[in-house]
Amino acid sequence: MDTRLPDAVREAQARMRKFVEEELVPLEPSLPPFANVLPKEDASRLVQRMRAEGLWALAVPRRFGGGGLGLVGLCALREALGHTTLWSLAPLLGSEPPILLYQANEAQQKEFLLPTLRGERYGCFALTEPGAGSDAASLSLRAEPDGEGHYVLNGTKIFISYADEADYALVFGRVPAQGGSPGGITLFLVDLDTPGVRVVRQIPTMGGARPSEIVFEDCRVPESRIVGEVGKAFELAQHWFDCDRIALQPPIALGAAARCLSLAQRHGVASSVDIAQWALQLDAAREMLYHAAWRADQDLEVRHEAAMCKTLATTTALAAIDQVMQWFGARGYSRELPMERYYRDLRRFTIAAGTVEIQQFIVARGLIRGYTGLGYEEVR
Ligand SMILES: Cc1cc2nc3c(=O)[nH]c(=O)nc-3n(C[C@H](O)[C@H](O)[C@H](O)COP(=O)(O)OP(=O)(O)OC[C@H]3O[C@@H](n4cnc5c(N)ncnc54)[C@H](O)[C@@H]3O)c2cc1C
């Protein structure tokens, strides 16, 4: 395996870093500490510049008009984006649609994926419920067929990121067994302006993502909005979950930690050996990240690698950011340096999209099933 990033990916990553340094880092001091959205004029200017510079949808497959850089490309772009504390501000996320939509049928892609890529619509992902977090399979949102071509959704989803701004949600609901059909957990595409669906509150947190609670009360969704088959949501979504565990949080965390570490180096607040010790841990996590992303791009199984990479990258990066804050003393804790916001914002990475404890169960299960611990056997 060639462990260098492909030239096209490195070139795109360098352009994204330039964009981050020129556009986003200068905005950091002007935004309030809990700002979770960009001022409208900045948002449209930034999206326009991303488009003009060919940075929009770069990782999206070419068949949908994207740049085709794959998961390795997405990781590289997000690693560059991690160099600003403003990485999570919503408009930029439009260039990265949920990859599950690539598996939706043509009509659904036309209605949801393509407008998302054009920056006209934005989706959120609704799995977690008040009684079903890590144990997602115990979810209870009911989706009952009404016999007239619709499913009627009743239940509550909680901690749904950016639901307040989204136009549609990917909703996991339980279809009851009926008339010989076993039913089961099913994935629906739901327009958030459908009667019977309400974003009832935003849940204040220590950082970003603006999670909200969504209530469904007799919300009628046409059966044409089922993605895949009834009862097959988890089979369909597993690859998406794994790819998200690789590409959503780890590269941001590693980019952020790299920025903090280079600040420590520049300001001379730690010995070069101390800095090197963190750099080598972050680099090990980075190697694991790109290896996992490369495997996903080869259509190889990545369940185990995704769990390892999410755990190692997020915990190592958080510990590194905490250490840099400590080296800087009071200045590190202040809002004059980026560690404070990173620390608040990235803390959720060990919880959201699968806690690190659950990831370690996945790793342990993989080991019991005979995983070699290296995972390179297929490419020798
Ligand atoms: C900022 C933020 C944004 C989010 N965005 C979304 C979103 O967009 N869409 C969405 O669907 N969800 C979202 N979530 C929810 C997130 O995915 C869940 O919080 C996560 O799956 C964990 O579930 P939980 O919070 O109910 O914790 P729990 O499952 O109750 O876990 C609590 C603790 O117990 C541990 N634990 C759980 N089960 C076991 C076990 N069997 N053995 C040992 N330890 C265990 C966990 O690791 C954790 O430490 C978001 C969460 C946050 C914080």
The ligand as a Tripos MOL2 file, in Angstrom:
@<TRIPOS>MOLECULE
LIG
   53    58     1     0     0
SMALL
NO_CHARGES

@<TRIPOS>ATOM
      1 C1        -23.6980   17.1720   20.7400 C.3       1 LIG1
      2 C2        -24.3920   15.9030   20.3650 C.ar      1 LIG1
      3 C3        -24.9060   15.7490   19.0960 C.ar      1 LIG1
      4 C4        -25.6080   14.5830   18.7480 C.ar      1 LIG1
      5 N1        -26.1370   14.4810   17.4810 N.ar      1 LIG1
      6 C5        -26.9200   13.4060   17.1780 C.ar      1 LIG1
      7 C6        -27.5790   13.3400   15.9000 C.ar      1 LIG1
      8 O1        -27.4130   14.2200   15.0360 O.2       1 LIG1
      9 N2        -28.3910   12.2930   15.6600 N.ar      1 LIG1
     10 C7        -28.5870   11.2910   16.5750 C.ar      1 LIG1
     11 O2        -29.3410   10.3630   16.2700 O.2       1 LIG1
     12 N3        -27.9570   11.3230   17.7850 N.ar      1 LIG1
     13 C8        -27.1340   12.3390   18.1020 C.ar      1 LIG1
     14 N4        -26.5060   12.4140   19.3350 N.ar      1 LIG1
     15 C9        -26.7490   11.3640   20.2980 C.3       1 LIG1
     16 C10       -25.5590   10.4230   20.4580 C.3       1 LIG1
     17 O3        -25.3750    9.6350   19.3190 O.3       1 LIG1
     18 C11       -25.8060    9.6120   21.7430 C.3       1 LIG1
     19 O4        -25.5920   10.5420   22.8030 O.3       1 LIG1
     20 C12       -24.8660    8.4420   21.8790 C.3       1 LIG1
     21 O5        -25.2240    7.4150   20.9890 O.3       1 LIG1
     22 C13       -24.8800    7.8690   23.3110 C.3       1 LIG1
     23 O6        -26.1700    7.6640   23.7670 O.3       1 LIG1
     24 P1        -26.6630    8.2840   25.1620 P.3       1 LIG1
     25 O7        -26.3090    9.7180   25.2040 O.co2     1 LIG1
     26 O8        -28.0890    7.9150   25.3330 O.co2     1 LIG1
     27 O9        -25.7800    7.5790   26.2590 O.3       1 LIG1
     28 P2        -26.0050    6.1320   26.8640 P.3       1 LIG1
     29 O10       -26.1800    5.1140   25.7950 O.co2     1 LIG1
     30 O11       -27.0540    6.2160   27.9130 O.co2     1 LIG1
     31 O12       -24.5980    5.9030   27.5520 O.3       1 LIG1
     32 C14       -24.2010    6.5660   28.7480 C.3       1 LIG1
     33 C15       -22.8310    6.0330   29.1440 C.3       1 LIG1
     34 O13       -22.9110    4.6090   29.3840 O.3       1 LIG1
     35 C16       -22.0070    3.9170   28.5270 C.3       1 LIG1
     36 N5        -22.6250    2.6650   28.0850 N.ar      1 LIG1
     37 C17       -23.7720    2.5330   27.3920 C.ar      1 LIG1
     38 N6        -24.0430    1.2280   27.1810 N.ar      1 LIG1
     39 C18       -23.0200    0.5410   27.7460 C.ar      1 LIG1
     40 C19       -22.7230   -0.8390   27.8710 C.ar      1 LIG1
     41 N7        -23.4920   -1.7710   27.3360 N.pl3     1 LIG1
     42 N8        -21.5880   -1.1760   28.5630 N.ar      1 LIG1
     43 C20       -20.7710   -0.2310   29.0900 C.ar      1 LIG1
     44 N9        -21.0160    1.0960   29.0000 N.ar      1 LIG1
     45 C21       -22.1190    1.4740   28.3420 C.ar      1 LIG1
     46 C22       -21.7450    4.8540   27.3600 C.3       1 LIG1
     47 O14       -20.5060    4.5700   26.7460 O.3       1 LIG1
     48 C23       -21.7710    6.1970   28.0590 C.3       1 LIG1
     49 O15       -20.5290    6.4590   28.6530 O.3       1 LIG1
     50 C24       -25.7690   13.5370   19.6940 C.ar      1 LIG1
     51 C25       -25.1960   13.6760   20.9730 C.ar      1 LIG1
     52 C26       -24.5100   14.8320   21.3070 C.ar      1 LIG1
     53 C27       -23.9160   14.9560   22.6860 C.3       1 LIG1
@<TRIPOS>BOND
     1     1     2 1
     2     2     3 ar
     3     2    52 ar
     4     3     4 ar
     5     4     5 ar
     6     4    50 ar
     7     5     6 ar
     8     6     7 ar
     9     6    13 1
    10     7     8 2
    11     7     9 ar
    12     9    10 ar
    13    10    11 2
    14    10    12 ar
    15    12    13 ar
    16    13    14 ar
    17    14    15 1
    18    14    50 ar
    19    15    16 1
    20    16    17 1
    21    16    18 1
    22    18    19 1
    23    18    20 1
    24    20    21 1
    25    20    22 1
    26    22    23 1
    27    23    24 1
    28    24    25 2
    29    24    26 1
    30    24    27 1
    31    27    28 1
    32    28    29 2
    33    28    30 1
    34    28    31 1
    35    31    32 1
    36    32    33 1
    37    33    34 1
    38    33    48 1
    39    34    35 1
    40    35    36 1
    41    35    46 1
    42    36    37 ar
    43    36    45 ar
    44    37    38 ar
    45    38    39 ar
    46    39    40 ar
    47    39    45 ar
    48    40    41 1
    49    40    42 ar
    50    42    43 ar
    51    43    44 ar
    52    44    45 ar
    53    46    47 1
    54    46    48 1
    55    48    49 1
    56    50    51 ar
    57    51    52 ar
    58    52    53 1
@<TRIPOS>SUBSTRUCTURE
     1 LIG1         1 GROUP 0 **** ****
